[in-house]
Amino acid sequence: MSLGFDPVVPSFLAENGIETNSWGGIVLNKETFEISTAGIYAGGDCFRGADLVVTAAFDGREAARSIAESLLK
């Protein structure tokens, strides 16, 4: 999901108990990229707002590392 410059918060976020901030970005743990619902991860525009694609790719890599670590526990 990409929210772009003028985000419209999808209704499925609230319907599934996913916490958002005042501008509609997903709230997450910035160290693990896990959101308020355990086992769900996010990154990129959906929590940062409009940013560079390389930043989103970095977030994806870091989220994948957190997912891998959680699977090894």
PDB file of N, CA, C, O and CB in Angstrom:
ATOM      1  N   MET A   1       0.846  -1.165   0.000  1.00  0.00           N
ATOM      2  CA  MET A   1       0.000   0.000   0.000  1.00  0.00           C
ATOM      3  C   MET A   1       0.892   1.228   0.000  1.00  0.00           C
ATOM      4  O   MET A   1       1.872   1.279   0.742  1.00  0.00           O
ATOM      5  CB  MET A   1      -0.962  -0.002   1.211  1.00  0.00           C
ATOM      6  N   SER A   2       0.576   2.190  -0.798  1.00  0.00           N
ATOM      7  CA  SER A   2       1.289   3.461  -0.816  1.00  0.00           C
ATOM      8  C   SER A   2       0.280   4.575  -0.619  1.00  0.00           C
ATOM      9  O   SER A   2      -0.737   4.639  -1.310  1.00  0.00           O
ATOM     10  CB  SER A   2       2.081   3.651  -2.144  1.00  0.00           C
ATOM     11  N   LEU A   3       0.568   5.446   0.325  1.00  0.00           N
ATOM     12  CA  LEU A   3      -0.378   6.516   0.613  1.00  0.00           C
ATOM     13  C   LEU A   3      -0.097   7.785  -0.176  1.00  0.00           C
ATOM     14  O   LEU A   3      -0.995   8.614  -0.322  1.00  0.00           O
ATOM     15  CB  LEU A   3      -0.363   6.825   2.077  1.00  0.00           C
ATOM     16  N   GLY A   4       1.091   7.966  -0.681  1.00  0.00           N
ATOM     17  CA  GLY A   4       1.414   9.118  -1.501  1.00  0.00           C
ATOM     18  C   GLY A   4       1.403  10.434  -0.750  1.00  0.00           C
ATOM     19  O   GLY A   4       1.597  10.466   0.465  1.00  0.00           O
ATOM     20  N   PHE A   5       1.176  11.525  -1.477  1.00  0.00           N
ATOM     21  CA  PHE A   5       1.259  12.855  -0.893  1.00  0.00           C
ATOM     22  C   PHE A   5       0.023  13.273  -0.118  1.00  0.00           C
ATOM     23  O   PHE A   5       0.137  14.009   0.861  1.00  0.00           O
ATOM     24  CB  PHE A   5       1.516  13.843  -1.958  1.00  0.00           C
ATOM     25  N   ASP A   6      -1.134  12.830  -0.522  1.00  0.00           N
ATOM     26  CA  ASP A   6      -2.392  13.212   0.123  1.00  0.00           C
ATOM     27  C   ASP A   6      -3.125  11.940   0.529  1.00  0.00           C
ATOM     28  O   ASP A   6      -4.023  11.480  -0.177  1.00  0.00           O
ATOM     29  CB  ASP A   6      -3.280  14.096  -0.826  1.00  0.00           C
ATOM     30  N   PRO A   7      -2.738  11.372   1.675  1.00  0.00           N
ATOM     31  CA  PRO A   7      -3.250  10.043   2.019  1.00  0.00           C
ATOM     32  C   PRO A   7      -4.747   9.999   2.303  1.00  0.00           C
ATOM     33  O   PRO A   7      -5.311  10.887   2.944  1.00  0.00           O
ATOM     34  CB  PRO A   7      -2.519   9.527   3.208  1.00  0.00           C
ATOM     35  N   VAL A   8      -5.353   8.960   1.814  1.00  0.00           N
ATOM     36  CA  VAL A   8      -6.721   8.616   2.152  1.00  0.00           C
ATOM     37  C   VAL A   8      -6.593   7.318   2.929  1.00  0.00           C
ATOM     38  O   VAL A   8      -6.148   6.303   2.392  1.00  0.00           O
ATOM     39  CB  VAL A   8      -7.667   8.479   0.863  1.00  0.00           C
ATOM     40  N   VAL A   9      -6.982   7.356   4.188  1.00  0.00           N
ATOM     41  CA  VAL A   9      -6.803   6.186   5.044  1.00  0.00           C
ATOM     42  C   VAL A   9      -7.830   5.123   4.664  1.00  0.00           C
ATOM     43  O   VAL A   9      -9.033   5.361   4.762  1.00  0.00           O
ATOM     44  CB  VAL A   9      -6.936   6.569   6.544  1.00  0.00           C
ATOM     45  N   PRO A  10      -7.364   3.951   4.233  1.00  0.00           N
ATOM     46  CA  PRO A  10      -8.296   2.875   3.872  1.00  0.00           C
ATOM     47  C   PRO A  10      -9.100   2.424   5.093  1.00  0.00           C
ATOM     48  O   PRO A  10      -8.560   2.320   6.194  1.00  0.00           O
ATOM     49  CB  PRO A  10      -7.530   1.676   3.266  1.00  0.00           C
ATOM     50  N   SER A  11     -10.366   2.162   4.895  1.00  0.00           N
ATOM     51  CA  SER A  11     -11.245   1.772   6.007  1.00  0.00           C
ATOM     52  C   SER A  11     -10.818   0.449   6.640  1.00  0.00           C
ATOM     53  O   SER A  11     -11.101   0.211   7.814  1.00  0.00           O
ATOM     54  CB  SER A  11     -12.690   1.666   5.522  1.00  0.00           C
ATOM     55  N   PHE A  12     -10.140  -0.418   5.879  1.00  0.00           N
ATOM     56  CA  PHE A  12      -9.771  -1.721   6.443  1.00  0.00           C
ATOM     57  C   PHE A  12      -8.767  -1.594   7.587  1.00  0.00           C
ATOM     58  O   PHE A  12      -8.649  -2.507   8.405  1.00  0.00           O
ATOM     59  CB  PHE A  12      -9.194  -2.613   5.355  1.00  0.00           C
ATOM     60  N   LEU A  13      -8.041  -0.471   7.656  1.00  0.00           N
ATOM     61  CA  LEU A  13      -7.107  -0.302   8.761  1.00  0.00           C
ATOM     62  C   LEU A  13      -7.870  -0.242  10.090  1.00  0.00           C
ATOM     63  O   LEU A  13      -7.594  -1.026  10.998  1.00  0.00           O
ATOM     64  CB  LEU A  13      -6.256   0.978   8.563  1.00  0.00           C
ATOM     65  N   ALA A  14      -8.811   0.668  10.203  1.00  0.00           N
ATOM     66  CA  ALA A  14      -9.602   0.787  11.432  1.00  0.00           C
ATOM     67  C   ALA A  14     -10.438  -0.463  11.680  1.00  0.00           C
ATOM     68  O   ALA A  14     -10.591  -0.891  12.824  1.00  0.00           O
ATOM     69  CB  ALA A  14     -10.512   2.016  11.362  1.00  0.00           C
ATOM     70  N   GLU A  15     -10.974  -1.045  10.626  1.00  0.00           N
ATOM     71  CA  GLU A  15     -11.796  -2.247  10.760  1.00  0.00           C
ATOM     72  C   GLU A  15     -11.013  -3.413  11.354  1.00  0.00           C
ATOM     73  O   GLU A  15     -11.594  -4.314  11.960  1.00  0.00           O
ATOM     74  CB  GLU A  15     -12.359  -2.646   9.407  1.00  0.00           C
ATOM     75  N   ASN A  16      -9.691  -3.391  11.178  1.00  0.00           N
ATOM     76  CA  ASN A  16      -8.843  -4.469  11.679  1.00  0.00           C
ATOM     77  C   ASN A  16      -8.023  -4.047  12.893  1.00  0.00           C
ATOM     78  O   ASN A  16      -7.090  -4.746  13.287  1.00  0.00           O
ATOM     79  CB  ASN A  16      -7.918  -4.950  10.584  1.00  0.00           C
ATOM     80  N   GLY A  17      -8.366  -2.910  13.483  1.00  0.00           N
ATOM     81  CA  GLY A  17      -7.717  -2.465  14.703  1.00  0.00           C
ATOM     82  C   GLY A  17      -6.301  -1.964  14.517  1.00  0.00           C
ATOM     83  O   GLY A  17      -5.516  -1.964  15.465  1.00  0.00           O
ATOM     84  N   ILE A  18      -5.960  -1.534  13.308  1.00  0.00           N
ATOM     85  CA  ILE A  18      -4.621  -1.027  13.036  1.00  0.00           C
ATOM     86  C   ILE A  18      -4.590   0.451  13.380  1.00  0.00           C
ATOM     87  O   ILE A  18      -5.344   1.250  12.824  1.00  0.00           O
ATOM     88  CB  ILE A  18      -4.214  -1.266  11.553  1.00  0.00           C
ATOM     89  N   GLU A  19      -3.703   0.803  14.308  1.00  0.00           N
ATOM     90  CA  GLU A  19      -3.612   2.165  14.813  1.00  0.00           C
ATOM     91  C   GLU A  19      -2.952   3.082  13.783  1.00  0.00           C
ATOM     92  O   GLU A  19      -1.950   2.720  13.165  1.00  0.00           O
ATOM     93  CB  GLU A  19      -2.829   2.194  16.133  1.00  0.00           C
ATOM     94  N   THR A  20      -3.530   4.280  13.606  1.00  0.00           N
ATOM     95  CA  THR A  20      -2.959   5.281  12.713  1.00  0.00           C
ATOM     96  C   THR A  20      -2.722   6.585  13.483  1.00  0.00           C
ATOM     97  O   THR A  20      -3.341   6.836  14.517  1.00  0.00           O
ATOM     98  CB  THR A  20      -3.892   5.523  11.494  1.00  0.00           C
ATOM     99  N   ASN A  21      -1.822   7.397  12.959  1.00  0.00           N
ATOM    100  CA  ASN A  21      -1.543   8.686  13.605  1.00  0.00           C
ATOM    101  C   ASN A  21      -2.469   9.770  13.038  1.00  0.00           C
ATOM    102  O   ASN A  21      -3.391   9.462  12.282  1.00  0.00           O
ATOM    103  CB  ASN A  21      -0.052   9.090  13.406  1.00  0.00           C
ATOM    104  N   SER A  22      -2.230  11.024  13.398  1.00  0.00           N
ATOM    105  CA  SER A  22      -3.139  12.118  13.031  1.00  0.00           C
ATOM    106  C   SER A  22      -3.255  12.360  11.524  1.00  0.00           C
ATOM    107  O   SER A  22      -4.286  12.860  11.075  1.00  0.00           O
ATOM    108  CB  SER A  22      -2.685  13.382  13.691  1.00  0.00           C
ATOM    109  N   TRP A  23      -2.235  12.024  10.730  1.00  0.00           N
ATOM    110  CA  TRP A  23      -2.342  12.205   9.277  1.00  0.00           C
ATOM    111  C   TRP A  23      -2.684  10.910   8.548  1.00  0.00           C
ATOM    112  O   TRP A  23      -2.736  10.886   7.319  1.00  0.00           O
ATOM    113  CB  TRP A  23      -1.043  12.764   8.728  1.00  0.00           C
ATOM    114  N   GLY A  24      -2.920   9.821   9.305  1.00  0.00           N
ATOM    115  CA  GLY A  24      -3.352   8.564   8.707  1.00  0.00           C
ATOM    116  C   GLY A  24      -2.252   7.546   8.488  1.00  0.00           C
ATOM    117  O   GLY A  24      -2.508   6.481   7.928  1.00  0.00           O
ATOM    118  N   GLY A  25      -1.038   7.842   8.912  1.00  0.00           N
ATOM    119  CA  GLY A  25       0.058   6.878   8.786  1.00  0.00           C
ATOM    120  C   GLY A  25      -0.065   5.783   9.833  1.00  0.00           C
ATOM    121  O   GLY A  25      -0.573   6.013  10.931  1.00  0.00           O
ATOM    122  N   ILE A  26       0.398   4.608   9.491  1.00  0.00           N
ATOM    123  CA  ILE A  26       0.336   3.473  10.407  1.00  0.00           C
ATOM    124  C   ILE A  26       1.369   3.659  11.523  1.00  0.00           C
ATOM    125  O   ILE A  26       2.530   3.970  11.259  1.00  0.00           O
ATOM    126  CB  ILE A  26       0.581   2.136   9.649  1.00  0.00           C
ATOM    127  N   VAL A  27       0.936   3.468  12.760  1.00  0.00           N
ATOM    128  CA  VAL A  27       1.822   3.565  13.919  1.00  0.00           C
ATOM    129  C   VAL A  27       2.537   2.234  14.079  1.00  0.00           C
ATOM    130  O   VAL A  27       1.910   1.175  14.087  1.00  0.00           O
ATOM    131  CB  VAL A  27       1.030   3.941  15.218  1.00  0.00           C
ATOM    132  N   LEU A  28       3.866   2.299  14.209  1.00  0.00           N
ATOM    133  CA  LEU A  28       4.636   1.065  14.361  1.00  0.00           C
ATOM    134  C   LEU A  28       5.839   1.283  15.253  1.00  0.00           C
ATOM    135  O   LEU A  28       6.214   2.413  15.565  1.00  0.00           O
ATOM    136  CB  LEU A  28       5.084   0.540  13.003  1.00  0.00           C
ATOM    137  N   ASN A  29       6.433   0.175  15.655  1.00  0.00           N
ATOM    138  CA  ASN A  29       7.679   0.207  16.414  1.00  0.00           C
ATOM    139  C   ASN A  29       8.789   0.455  15.403  1.00  0.00           C
ATOM    140  O   ASN A  29       9.012  -0.376  14.522  1.00  0.00           O
ATOM    141  CB  ASN A  29       7.916  -1.135  17.233  1.00  0.00           C
ATOM    142  N   LYS A  30       9.488   1.582  15.510  1.00  0.00           N
ATOM    143  CA  LYS A  30      10.483   1.960  14.506  1.00  0.00           C
ATOM    144  C   LYS A  30      11.732   1.083  14.524  1.00  0.00           C
ATOM    145  O   LYS A  30      12.543   1.156  13.602  1.00  0.00           O
ATOM    146  CB  LYS A  30      10.883   3.389  14.710  1.00  0.00           C
ATOM    147  N   GLU A  31      11.899   0.270  15.540  1.00  0.00           N
ATOM    148  CA  GLU A  31      13.048  -0.641  15.584  1.00  0.00           C
ATOM    149  C   GLU A  31      12.739  -1.977  14.940  1.00  0.00           C
ATOM    150  O   GLU A  31      13.611  -2.584  14.318  1.00  0.00           O
ATOM    151  CB  GLU A  31      13.493  -0.859  17.016  1.00  0.00           C
ATOM    152  N   THR A  32      11.479  -2.453  15.083  1.00  0.00           N
ATOM    153  CA  THR A  32      11.118  -3.758  14.549  1.00  0.00           C
ATOM    154  C   THR A  32      10.185  -3.680  13.346  1.00  0.00           C
ATOM    155  O   THR A  32      10.007  -4.671  12.637  1.00  0.00           O
ATOM    156  CB  THR A  32      10.479  -4.578  15.621  1.00  0.00           C
ATOM    157  N   PHE A  33       9.589  -2.512  13.109  1.00  0.00           N
ATOM    158  CA  PHE A  33       8.624  -2.288  12.029  1.00  0.00           C
ATOM    159  C   PHE A  33       7.326  -3.068  12.231  1.00  0.00           C
ATOM    160  O   PHE A  33       6.530  -3.197  11.301  1.00  0.00           O
ATOM    161  CB  PHE A  33       9.241  -2.668  10.699  1.00  0.00           C
ATOM    162  N   GLU A  34       7.110  -3.587  13.438  1.00  0.00           N
ATOM    163  CA  GLU A  34       5.872  -4.290  13.754  1.00  0.00           C
ATOM    164  C   GLU A  34       4.824  -3.256  14.183  1.00  0.00           C
ATOM    165  O   GLU A  34       5.130  -2.325  14.928  1.00  0.00           O
ATOM    166  CB  GLU A  34       6.101  -5.363  14.877  1.00  0.00           C
ATOM    167  N   ILE A  35       3.593  -3.428  13.709  1.00  0.00           N
ATOM    168  CA  ILE A  35       2.533  -2.486  14.057  1.00  0.00           C
ATOM    169  C   ILE A  35       1.884  -2.907  15.368  1.00  0.00           C
ATOM    170  O   ILE A  35       2.342  -3.849  16.013  1.00  0.00           O
ATOM    171  CB  ILE A  35       1.478  -2.401  12.931  1.00  0.00           C
ATOM    172  N   SER A  36       0.819  -2.215  15.767  1.00  0.00           N
ATOM    173  CA  SER A  36       0.159  -2.495  17.038  1.00  0.00           C
ATOM    174  C   SER A  36      -0.505  -3.875  17.071  1.00  0.00           C
ATOM    175  O   SER A  36      -0.798  -4.388  18.151  1.00  0.00           O
ATOM    176  CB  SER A  36      -0.874  -1.427  17.320  1.00  0.00           C
ATOM    177  N   THR A  37      -0.743  -4.472  15.927  1.00  0.00           N
ATOM    178  CA  THR A  37      -1.272  -5.832  15.845  1.00  0.00           C
ATOM    179  C   THR A  37      -0.086  -6.773  15.681  1.00  0.00           C
ATOM    180  O   THR A  37       0.636  -6.707  14.687  1.00  0.00           O
ATOM    181  CB  THR A  37      -2.300  -5.988  14.657  1.00  0.00           C
ATOM    182  N   ALA A  38       0.110  -7.645  16.659  1.00  0.00           N
ATOM    183  CA  ALA A  38       1.272  -8.538  16.657  1.00  0.00           C
ATOM    184  C   ALA A  38       1.339  -9.366  15.368  1.00  0.00           C
ATOM    185  O   ALA A  38       0.331  -9.878  14.881  1.00  0.00           O
ATOM    186  CB  ALA A  38       1.226  -9.470  17.878  1.00  0.00           C
ATOM    187  N   GLY A  39       2.553  -9.478  14.837  1.00  0.00           N
ATOM    188  CA  GLY A  39       2.779 -10.303  13.661  1.00  0.00           C
ATOM    189  C   GLY A  39       2.531  -9.600  12.335  1.00  0.00           C
ATOM    190  O   GLY A  39       2.649 -10.219  11.278  1.00  0.00           O
ATOM    191  N   ILE A  40       2.188  -8.306  12.377  1.00  0.00           N
ATOM    192  CA  ILE A  40       1.983  -7.541  11.149  1.00  0.00           C
ATOM    193  C   ILE A  40       3.030  -6.438  11.109  1.00  0.00           C
ATOM    194  O   ILE A  40       3.246  -5.742  12.101  1.00  0.00           O
ATOM    195  CB  ILE A  40       0.530  -6.949  11.071  1.00  0.00           C
ATOM    196  N   TYR A  41       3.676  -6.281   9.960  1.00  0.00           N
ATOM    197  CA  TYR A  41       4.778  -5.349   9.799  1.00  0.00           C
ATOM    198  C   TYR A  41       4.456  -4.360   8.684  1.00  0.00           C
ATOM    199  O   TYR A  41       3.679  -4.660   7.777  1.00  0.00           O
ATOM    200  CB  TYR A  41       6.091  -6.101   9.499  1.00  0.00           C
ATOM    201  N   ALA A  42       5.060  -3.179   8.763  1.00  0.00           N
ATOM    202  CA  ALA A  42       4.834  -2.149   7.750  1.00  0.00           C
ATOM    203  C   ALA A  42       6.111  -1.339   7.574  1.00  0.00           C
ATOM    204  O   ALA A  42       7.043  -1.449   8.371  1.00  0.00           O
ATOM    205  CB  ALA A  42       3.642  -1.224   8.143  1.00  0.00           C
ATOM    206  N   GLY A  43       6.143  -0.540   6.540  1.00  0.00           N
ATOM    207  CA  GLY A  43       7.271   0.352   6.306  1.00  0.00           C
ATOM    208  C   GLY A  43       6.976   1.249   5.129  1.00  0.00           C
ATOM    209  O   GLY A  43       5.942   1.113   4.474  1.00  0.00           O
ATOM    210  N   GLY A  44       7.877   2.159   4.864  1.00  0.00           N
ATOM    211  CA  GLY A  44       7.731   3.041   3.709  1.00  0.00           C
ATOM    212  C   GLY A  44       6.688   4.119   3.909  1.00  0.00           C
ATOM    213  O   GLY A  44       6.470   4.592   5.025  1.00  0.00           O
ATOM    214  N   ASP A  45       6.040   4.507   2.810  1.00  0.00           N
ATOM    215  CA  ASP A  45       5.084   5.613   2.818  1.00  0.00           C
ATOM    216  C   ASP A  45       3.934   5.433   3.797  1.00  0.00           C
ATOM    217  O   ASP A  45       3.392   6.419   4.295  1.00  0.00           O
ATOM    218  CB  ASP A  45       4.531   5.800   1.452  1.00  0.00           C
ATOM    219  N   CYS A  46       3.552   4.197   4.081  1.00  0.00           N
ATOM    220  CA  CYS A  46       2.380   3.994   4.942  1.00  0.00           C
ATOM    221  C   CYS A  46       2.626   4.385   6.390  1.00  0.00           C
ATOM    222  O   CYS A  46       1.679   4.466   7.172  1.00  0.00           O
ATOM    223  CB  CYS A  46       1.949   2.555   4.887  1.00  0.00           C
ATOM    224  N   PHE A  47       3.898   4.632   6.768  1.00  0.00           N
ATOM    225  CA  PHE A  47       4.138   5.183   8.095  1.00  0.00           C
ATOM    226  C   PHE A  47       4.992   6.450   8.049  1.00  0.00           C
ATOM    227  O   PHE A  47       4.898   7.274   8.958  1.00  0.00           O
ATOM    228  CB  PHE A  47       4.807   4.144   8.971  1.00  0.00           C
ATOM    229  N   ARG A  48       5.811   6.628   7.031  1.00  0.00           N
ATOM    230  CA  ARG A  48       6.669   7.800   6.917  1.00  0.00           C
ATOM    231  C   ARG A  48       5.998   8.976   6.218  1.00  0.00           C
ATOM    232  O   ARG A  48       6.358  10.130   6.453  1.00  0.00           O
ATOM    233  CB  ARG A  48       7.920   7.437   6.184  1.00  0.00           C
ATOM    234  N   GLY A  49       5.035   8.687   5.370  1.00  0.00           N
ATOM    235  CA  GLY A  49       4.527   9.701   4.458  1.00  0.00           C
ATOM    236  C   GLY A  49       5.362   9.626   3.185  1.00  0.00           C
ATOM    237  O   GLY A  49       6.210   8.746   3.040  1.00  0.00           O
ATOM    238  N   ALA A  50       5.116  10.551   2.268  1.00  0.00           N
ATOM    239  CA  ALA A  50       5.827  10.535   0.984  1.00  0.00           C
ATOM    240  C   ALA A  50       7.330  10.646   1.218  1.00  0.00           C
ATOM    241  O   ALA A  50       7.799  11.555   1.903  1.00  0.00           O
ATOM    242  CB  ALA A  50       5.336  11.688   0.069  1.00  0.00           C
ATOM    243  N   ASP A  51       8.068   9.720   0.645  1.00  0.00           N
ATOM    244  CA  ASP A  51       9.513   9.684   0.826  1.00  0.00           C
ATOM    245  C   ASP A  51      10.129   9.007  -0.392  1.00  0.00           C
ATOM    246  O   ASP A  51       9.428   8.693  -1.354  1.00  0.00           O
ATOM    247  CB  ASP A  51       9.905   8.939   2.144  1.00  0.00           C
ATOM    248  N   LEU A  52      11.419   8.785  -0.352  1.00  0.00           N
ATOM    249  CA  LEU A  52      12.136   8.164  -1.458  1.00  0.00           C
ATOM    250  C   LEU A  52      11.879   6.658  -1.524  1.00  0.00           C
ATOM    251  O   LEU A  52      11.657   6.014  -0.499  1.00  0.00           O
ATOM    252  CB  LEU A  52      13.629   8.433  -1.327  1.00  0.00           C
ATOM    253  N   VAL A  53      11.911   6.106  -2.733  1.00  0.00           N
ATOM    254  CA  VAL A  53      11.708   4.673  -2.896  1.00  0.00           C
ATOM    255  C   VAL A  53      12.827   3.885  -2.216  1.00  0.00           C
ATOM    256  O   VAL A  53      12.589   2.779  -1.730  1.00  0.00           O
ATOM    257  CB  VAL A  53      11.630   4.311  -4.385  1.00  0.00           C
ATOM    258  N   VAL A  54      14.031   4.428  -2.174  1.00  0.00           N
ATOM    259  CA  VAL A  54      15.122   3.713  -1.514  1.00  0.00           C
ATOM    260  C   VAL A  54      14.871   3.614  -0.006  1.00  0.00           C
ATOM    261  O   VAL A  54      15.292   2.648   0.631  1.00  0.00           O
ATOM    262  CB  VAL A  54      16.467   4.415  -1.787  1.00  0.00           C
ATOM    263  N   THR A  55      14.193   4.601   0.557  1.00  0.00           N
ATOM    264  CA  THR A  55      13.840   4.548   1.980  1.00  0.00           C
ATOM    265  C   THR A  55      12.812   3.449   2.217  1.00  0.00           C
ATOM    266  O   THR A  55      12.899   2.713   3.200  1.00  0.00           O
ATOM    267  CB  THR A  55      13.290   5.916   2.467  1.00  0.00           C
ATOM    268  N   ALA A  56      11.844   3.337   1.321  1.00  0.00           N
ATOM    269  CA  ALA A  56      10.850   2.271   1.431  1.00  0.00           C
ATOM    270  C   ALA A  56      11.511   0.901   1.293  1.00  0.00           C
ATOM    271  O   ALA A  56      11.152  -0.035   2.009  1.00  0.00           O
ATOM    272  CB  ALA A  56       9.755   2.445   0.365  1.00  0.00           C
ATOM    273  N   ALA A  57      12.472   0.777   0.379  1.00  0.00           N
ATOM    274  CA  ALA A  57      13.184  -0.491   0.211  1.00  0.00           C
ATOM    275  C   ALA A  57      13.970  -0.832   1.477  1.00  0.00           C
ATOM    276  O   ALA A  57      14.014  -1.991   1.890  1.00  0.00           O
ATOM    277  CB  ALA A  57      14.133  -0.425  -1.008  1.00  0.00           C
ATOM    278  N   PHE A  58      14.589   0.174   2.091  1.00  0.00           N
ATOM    279  CA  PHE A  58      15.307  -0.034   3.349  1.00  0.00           C
ATOM    280  C   PHE A  58      14.343  -0.530   4.423  1.00  0.00           C
ATOM    281  O   PHE A  58      14.645  -1.483   5.141  1.00  0.00           O
ATOM    282  CB  PHE A  58      16.002   1.272   3.806  1.00  0.00           C
ATOM    283  N   ASP A  59      13.178   0.121   4.534  1.00  0.00           N
ATOM    284  CA  ASP A  59      12.177  -0.300   5.517  1.00  0.00           C
ATOM    285  C   ASP A  59      11.759  -1.744   5.291  1.00  0.00           C
ATOM    286  O   ASP A  59      11.604  -2.509   6.242  1.00  0.00           O
ATOM    287  CB  ASP A  59      10.953   0.614   5.458  1.00  0.00           C
ATOM    288  N   GLY A  60      11.575  -2.115   4.025  1.00  0.00           N
ATOM    289  CA  GLY A  60      11.201  -3.485   3.704  1.00  0.00           C
ATOM    290  C   GLY A  60      12.262  -4.476   4.136  1.00  0.00           C
ATOM    291  O   GLY A  60      11.948  -5.539   4.671  1.00  0.00           O
ATOM    292  N   ARG A  61      13.506  -4.132   3.905  1.00  0.00           N
ATOM    293  CA  ARG A  61      14.611  -5.010   4.313  1.00  0.00           C
ATOM    294  C   ARG A  61      14.654  -5.162   5.829  1.00  0.00           C
ATOM    295  O   ARG A  61      14.807  -6.270   6.343  1.00  0.00           O
ATOM    296  CB  ARG A  61      15.954  -4.460   3.802  1.00  0.00           C
ATOM    297  N   GLU A  62      14.521  -4.050   6.540  1.00  0.00           N
ATOM    298  CA  GLU A  62      14.565  -4.099   7.997  1.00  0.00           C
ATOM    299  C   GLU A  62      13.355  -4.844   8.566  1.00  0.00           C
ATOM    300  O   GLU A  62      13.488  -5.585   9.540  1.00  0.00           O
ATOM    301  CB  GLU A  62      14.629  -2.683   8.571  1.00  0.00           C
ATOM    302  N   ALA A  63      12.190  -4.653   7.971  1.00  0.00           N
ATOM    303  CA  ALA A  63      11.003  -5.399   8.407  1.00  0.00           C
ATOM    304  C   ALA A  63      11.215  -6.894   8.179  1.00  0.00           C
ATOM    305  O   ALA A  63      10.855  -7.708   9.030  1.00  0.00           O
ATOM    306  CB  ALA A  63       9.737  -4.911   7.651  1.00  0.00           C
ATOM    307  N   ALA A  64      11.795  -7.258   7.038  1.00  0.00           N
ATOM    308  CA  ALA A  64      12.069  -8.668   6.748  1.00  0.00           C
ATOM    309  C   ALA A  64      13.037  -9.259   7.768  1.00  0.00           C
ATOM    310  O   ALA A  64      12.885 -10.412   8.171  1.00  0.00           O
ATOM    311  CB  ALA A  64      12.639  -8.823   5.331  1.00  0.00           C
ATOM    312  N   ARG A  65      14.023  -8.485   8.183  1.00  0.00           N
ATOM    313  CA  ARG A  65      14.945  -8.968   9.217  1.00  0.00           C
ATOM    314  C   ARG A  65      14.209  -9.217  10.527  1.00  0.00           C
ATOM    315  O   ARG A  65      14.448 -10.220  11.200  1.00  0.00           O
ATOM    316  CB  ARG A  65      16.087  -7.960   9.438  1.00  0.00           C
ATOM    317  N   SER A  66      13.318  -8.308  10.884  1.00  0.00           N
ATOM    318  CA  SER A  66      12.547  -8.480  12.119  1.00  0.00           C
ATOM    319  C   SER A  66      11.629  -9.698  12.041  1.00  0.00           C
ATOM    320  O   SER A  66      11.465 -10.434  13.014  1.00  0.00           O
ATOM    321  CB  SER A  66      11.720  -7.223  12.408  1.00  0.00           C
ATOM    322  N   ILE A  67      11.045  -9.892  10.880  1.00  0.00           N
ATOM    323  CA  ILE A  67      10.176 -11.063  10.690  1.00  0.00           C
ATOM    324  C   ILE A  67      11.007 -12.336  10.845  1.00  0.00           C
ATOM    325  O   ILE A  67      10.588 -13.261  11.541  1.00  0.00           O
ATOM    326  CB  ILE A  67       9.481 -11.026   9.287  1.00  0.00           C
ATOM    327  N   ALA A  68      12.169 -12.398  10.213  1.00  0.00           N
ATOM    328  CA  ALA A  68      13.035 -13.572  10.310  1.00  0.00           C
ATOM    329  C   ALA A  68      13.446 -13.829  11.757  1.00  0.00           C
ATOM    330  O   ALA A  68      13.439 -14.971  12.216  1.00  0.00           O
ATOM    331  CB  ALA A  68      14.281 -13.394   9.432  1.00  0.00           C
ATOM    332  N   GLU A  69      13.803 -12.764  12.471  1.00  0.00           N
ATOM    333  CA  GLU A  69      14.178 -12.921  13.878  1.00  0.00           C
ATOM    334  C   GLU A  69      13.011 -13.446  14.710  1.00  0.00           C
ATOM    335  O   GLU A  69      13.207 -14.280  15.595  1.00  0.00           O
ATOM    336  CB  GLU A  69      14.667 -11.587  14.449  1.00  0.00           C
ATOM    337  N   SER A  70      11.808 -12.966  14.435  1.00  0.00           N
ATOM    338  CA  SER A  70      10.656 -13.421  15.208  1.00  0.00           C
ATOM    339  C   SER A  70      10.350 -14.898  14.924  1.00  0.00           C
ATOM    340  O   SER A  70       9.855 -15.600  15.806  1.00  0.00           O
ATOM    341  CB  SER A  70       9.427 -12.552  14.889  1.00  0.00           C
ATOM    342  N   LEU A  71      10.631 -15.369  13.731  1.00  0.00           N
ATOM    343  CA  LEU A  71      10.401 -16.765  13.385  1.00  0.00           C
ATOM    344  C   LEU A  71      11.415 -17.701  14.043  1.00  0.00           C
ATOM    345  O   LEU A  71      11.131 -18.880  14.256  1.00  0.00           O
ATOM    346  CB  LEU A  71      10.447 -16.936  11.884  1.00  0.00           C
ATOM    347  N   LEU A  72      12.588 -17.173  14.362  1.00  0.00           N
ATOM    348  CA  LEU A  72      13.629 -17.985  14.988  1.00  0.00           C
ATOM    349  C   LEU A  72      13.452 -18.117  16.498  1.00  0.00           C
ATOM    350  O   LEU A  72      14.129 -18.922  17.138  1.00  0.00           O
ATOM    351  CB  LEU A  72      14.982 -17.394  14.691  1.00  0.00           C
ATOM    352  N   LYS A  73      12.548 -17.333  17.062  1.00  0.00           N
ATOM    353  CA  LYS A  73      12.329 -17.379  18.515  1.00  0.00           C
ATOM    354  C   LYS A  73      11.469 -18.548  18.918  1.00  0.00           C
ATOM    355  O   LYS A  73      11.191 -18.729  20.104  1.00  0.00           O
ATOM    356  CB  LYS A  73      11.691 -16.097  18.996  1.00  0.00           C
TER     357      LYS A  73
END
